[in-house]
């Protein structure tokens, strides 16, 4: 009666959601303050005041028809010019409005890219650990997701393993830095090596291989870590950006795709992006929010809370005996579990009311994700529990 | 290099868009005031003040995290309860929040329904004249669009032709009343007859056949015409609603799907709707706009301008000798062209700077669409031109 696949996709609960719901139930039993819920990647820094001010200014001064009318499919031309100028100023790029396609957030942006590019039997490569929805989105457009095993010492790229997985069917490689779930930022060296390998492979196979750079965490990079702007290192790059994390606007669904002039065939790719957005029924990105993000272009993200939380949790985990890569960006740590089976480990952590997500969910067994976009106080109070958990493992 | 189909869908200009762009160019030559552009179905009544007030109230009083955070995929539970109560109050239905799935407008809503329901070789039936994007959306989910020829005397349903086109593969029938482009409202009698025929066919084929009721124009129905609430006549109905026309918010992308308890299998269908929304990357409907429409639930649409415009254009066209069904709702008239070839007719109308859309675009050759969501003054000034055009045909 219905599309069975859609029913399964709509009803099978994700591991993260299951853990989160367990947490809500447990909080009702023992009190909110006794639950250490590290499960959700939901920004806890409030939306900046300048966003609120922009909404009120726009609503008070512009004509409603100009604010709420349809925009053309790629978005309001003035908004796109303004955002392109802001990107250029910050990253030394050379984009114009025509290079931007406004989208309803990053999930739409990356899936539009997948759908625009995917031909028969195409493969898309992701580096573990990776955002689990990549699989759902790639498969939904008829592509195959190929996963490169994690380089667990620093969560950069295992180039030897990667090279072996590139084939004549490889259409694109997904880069997500700062990374969900590892919290790692790809170094300039990693990006250079990636570009050089892909250029060689493009030559070998005689067709473009794209980088789809999924960058919702771009602004959340800590001292000592800079996030290279990938289009400057590799021509065939499509950038997917979202304001969900940088301005704490995840519910509003606003972001964009950058299609640089330098891609193999700008007209062809921009056209296919428009077609993909059309059939995914993203008629236009929400029009008020297009205006708001243009109004706030270049304004800073408040990352102090994440920086403080990351440091606190990292030091606490190290002191408790966990192996963990230092926080570099986003709002996640991805420590090694204290037993091989990360699912069993996360189950055991529940006894201490520590809610953690198994690395298996991100294609990286033996690890776990702790999202630290939560109250600093909760993290402080959780540290003794991590110690008790570790002590249990030492026996 | 790219998905050829996406490239074509993203670059082939629609007839409406081509006419509109011609109009912009022509306006630059002869002046805006000398162009009679009836091409676009873009609401020209300003967004009501209570919407602006709701935005400002919500932004000023609620916490930003509550306003801009992710909602669960079907939407904010309180919003859904409030909208369900409002529908119940207006139409005597019996919905709860669980029956609503908030969407990014009606294009998303109907395509989510198509994708949720479509199994292999399924057919979806539309009644000509119909919104041209139906074909794109149905085909994009792997379905086949079957078109019932128009009943041109009143633009109700030709049940004899319709019955012949229902097969064992028919999954759903699309109802769009008030209709784009005919401006007709389906009578209660039409809906009753439709329900009775579909019930017989469900029995004959032994499986459900759904009505997908696409209702963006529900509020725009003129005196003497009421729009039956289809779920009250037929159990297997999914309602797709949008605030684009009723509150003049087309750019914001906000609407909902109603899945009544009475459908063949509520859990199965609601689950498939959630899965379809997920792969179409509608993570959640824009969160501020969910709150705004709940805040404005039950507030009236301003349809006076459309009523006045429709009457003015209808009487003018009749006086000029056109055959036309009286305006009943939405903001379109769909008169008979003055020659068989509606494309040739619309080309000739351009000589008088009358920009009209050929009926062929809506699956109904020999007719044309005139969208009267434009300035009343423009309509007034256009009437002598329609007279001249008609005189040219009389020779």
Boltz contact constraints between the chains, C-beta under 6 A:
constraints:
  - contact:
      token1: [A, 1]
      token2: [B, 208]
      max_distance: 6.0
  - contact:
      token1: [A, 2]
      token2: [B, 116]
      max_distance: 6.0
  - contact:
      token1: [A, 2]
      token2: [B, 117]
      max_distance: 6.0
  - contact:
      token1: [A, 2]
      token2: [B, 268]
      max_distance: 6.0
  - contact:
      token1: [A, 2]
      token2: [B, 269]
      max_distance: 6.0
  - contact:
      token1: [A, 2]
      token2: [B, 272]
      max_distance: 6.0
  - contact:
      token1: [A, 3]
      token2: [B, 118]
      max_distance: 6.0
  - contact:
      token1: [A, 3]
      token2: [B, 119]
      max_distance: 6.0
  - contact:
      token1: [A, 3]
      token2: [B, 272]
      max_distance: 6.0
  - contact:
      token1: [A, 6]
      token2: [B, 116]
      max_distance: 6.0
  - contact:
      token1: [A, 6]
      token2: [B, 272]
      max_distance: 6.0
  - contact:
      token1: [A, 6]
      token2: [B, 275]
      max_distance: 6.0
  - contact:
      token1: [A, 6]
      token2: [B, 276]
      max_distance: 6.0
  - contact:
      token1: [A, 7]
      token2: [B, 268]
      max_distance: 6.0
  - contact:
      token1: [A, 7]
      token2: [B, 271]
      max_distance: 6.0
  - contact:
      token1: [A, 7]
      token2: [B, 272]
      max_distance: 6.0
  - contact:
      token1: [A, 7]
      token2: [B, 275]
      max_distance: 6.0
  - contact:
      token1: [A, 9]
      token2: [B, 275]
      max_distance: 6.0
  - contact:
      token1: [A, 9]
      token2: [B, 278]
      max_distance: 6.0
  - contact:
      token1: [A, 10]
      token2: [B, 271]
      max_distance: 6.0
  - contact:
      token1: [A, 10]
      token2: [B, 272]
      max_distance: 6.0
  - contact:
      token1: [A, 10]
      token2: [B, 274]
      max_distance: 6.0
  - contact:
      token1: [A, 10]
      token2: [B, 275]
      max_distance: 6.0
  - contact:
      token1: [A, 11]
      token2: [B, 271]
      max_distance: 6.0
  - contact:
      token1: [A, 46]
      token2: [B, 64]
      max_distance: 6.0
  - contact:
      token1: [A, 46]
      token2: [B, 65]
      max_distance: 6.0
  - contact:
      token1: [A, 47]
      token2: [B, 64]
      max_distance: 6.0
  - contact:
      token1: [A, 47]
      token2: [B, 68]
      max_distance: 6.0
  - contact:
      token1: [A, 52]
      token2: [B, 59]
      max_distance: 6.0
  - contact:
      token1: [A, 55]
      token2: [B, 59]
      max_distance: 6.0
  - contact:
      token1: [A, 59]
      token2: [B, 52]
      max_distance: 6.0
  - contact:
      token1: [A, 59]
      token2: [B, 55]
      max_distance: 6.0
  - contact:
      token1: [A, 64]
      token2: [B, 46]
      max_distance: 6.0
  - contact:
      token1: [A, 64]
      token2: [B, 47]
      max_distance: 6.0
  - contact:
      token1: [A, 65]
      token2: [B, 46]
      max_distance: 6.0
  - contact:
      token1: [A, 68]
      token2: [B, 47]
      max_distance: 6.0
  - contact:
      token1: [A, 68]
      token2: [B, 249]
      max_distance: 6.0
  - contact:
      token1: [A, 68]
      token2: [B, 251]
      max_distance: 6.0
  - contact:
      token1: [A, 68]
      token2: [B, 252]
      max_distance: 6.0
  - contact:
      token1: [A, 69]
      token2: [B, 251]
      max_distance: 6.0
  - contact:
      token1: [A, 70]
      token2: [B, 250]
      max_distance: 6.0
  - contact:
      token1: [A, 70]
      token2: [B, 251]
      max_distance: 6.0
  - contact:
      token1: [A, 71]
      token2: [B, 251]
      max_distance: 6.0
  - contact:
      token1: [A, 107]
      token2: [B, 281]
      max_distance: 6.0
  - contact:
      token1: [A, 107]
      token2: [B, 283]
      max_distance: 6.0
  - contact:
      token1: [A, 108]
      token2: [B, 281]
      max_distance: 6.0
  - contact:
      token1: [A, 111]
      token2: [B, 281]
      max_distance: 6.0
  - contact:
      token1: [A, 116]
      token2: [B, 2]
      max_distance: 6.0
  - contact:
      token1: [A, 116]
      token2: [B, 6]
      max_distance: 6.0
  - contact:
      token1: [A, 117]
      token2: [B, 2]
      max_distance: 6.0
  - contact:
      token1: [A, 118]
      token2: [B, 3]
      max_distance: 6.0
  - contact:
      token1: [A, 119]
      token2: [B, 3]
      max_distance: 6.0
  - contact:
      token1: [A, 140]
      token2: [B, 279]
      max_distance: 6.0
  - contact:
      token1: [A, 208]
      token2: [B, 1]
      max_distance: 6.0
  - contact:
      token1: [A, 249]
      token2: [B, 68]
      max_distance: 6.0
  - contact:
      token1: [A, 250]
      token2: [B, 70]
      max_distance: 6.0
  - contact:
      token1: [A, 251]
      token2: [B, 68]
      max_distance: 6.0
  - contact:
      token1: [A, 251]
      token2: [B, 69]
      max_distance: 6.0
  - contact:
      token1: [A, 251]
      token2: [B, 70]
      max_distance: 6.0
  - contact:
      token1: [A, 251]
      token2: [B, 71]
      max_distance: 6.0
  - contact:
      token1: [A, 251]
      token2: [B, 287]
      max_distance: 6.0
  - contact:
      token1: [A, 252]
      token2: [B, 68]
      max_distance: 6.0
  - contact:
      token1: [A, 252]
      token2: [B, 286]
      max_distance: 6.0
  - contact:
      token1: [A, 252]
      token2: [B, 287]
      max_distance: 6.0
  - contact:
      token1: [A, 253]
      token2: [B, 286]
      max_distance: 6.0
  - contact:
      token1: [A, 268]
      token2: [B, 2]
      max_distance: 6.0
  - contact:
      token1: [A, 268]
      token2: [B, 7]
      max_distance: 6.0
  - contact:
      token1: [A, 269]
      token2: [B, 2]
      max_distance: 6.0
  - contact:
      token1: [A, 271]
      token2: [B, 7]
      max_distance: 6.0
  - contact:
      token1: [A, 271]
      token2: [B, 10]
      max_distance: 6.0
  - contact:
      token1: [A, 271]
      token2: [B, 11]
      max_distance: 6.0
  - contact:
      token1: [A, 272]
      token2: [B, 2]
      max_distance: 6.0
  - contact:
      token1: [A, 272]
      token2: [B, 3]
      max_distance: 6.0
  - contact:
      token1: [A, 272]
      token2: [B, 6]
      max_distance: 6.0
  - contact:
      token1: [A, 272]
      token2: [B, 7]
      max_distance: 6.0
  - contact:
      token1: [A, 272]
      token2: [B, 10]
      max_distance: 6.0
  - contact:
      token1: [A, 274]
      token2: [B, 10]
      max_distance: 6.0
  - contact:
      token1: [A, 275]
      token2: [B, 6]
      max_distance: 6.0
  - contact:
      token1: [A, 275]
      token2: [B, 7]
      max_distance: 6.0
  - contact:
      token1: [A, 275]
      token2: [B, 9]
      max_distance: 6.0
  - contact:
      token1: [A, 275]
      token2: [B, 10]
      max_distance: 6.0
  - contact:
      token1: [A, 276]
      token2: [B, 6]
      max_distance: 6.0
  - contact:
      token1: [A, 278]
      token2: [B, 9]
      max_distance: 6.0
  - contact:
      token1: [A, 279]
      token2: [B, 140]
      max_distance: 6.0
  - contact:
      token1: [A, 280]
      token2: [B, 280]
      max_distance: 6.0
  - contact:
      token1: [A, 281]
      token2: [B, 107]
      max_distance: 6.0
  - contact:
      token1: [A, 281]
      token2: [B, 108]
      max_distance: 6.0
  - contact:
      token1: [A, 281]
      token2: [B, 111]
      max_distance: 6.0
  - contact:
      token1: [A, 283]
      token2: [B, 107]
      max_distance: 6.0
  - contact:
      token1: [A, 286]
      token2: [B, 252]
      max_distance: 6.0
  - contact:
      token1: [A, 286]
      token2: [B, 253]
      max_distance: 6.0
  - contact:
      token1: [A, 286]
      token2: [B, 286]
      max_distance: 6.0
  - contact:
      token1: [A, 287]
      token2: [B, 251]
      max_distance: 6.0
  - contact:
      token1: [A, 287]
      token2: [B, 252]
      max_distance: 6.0
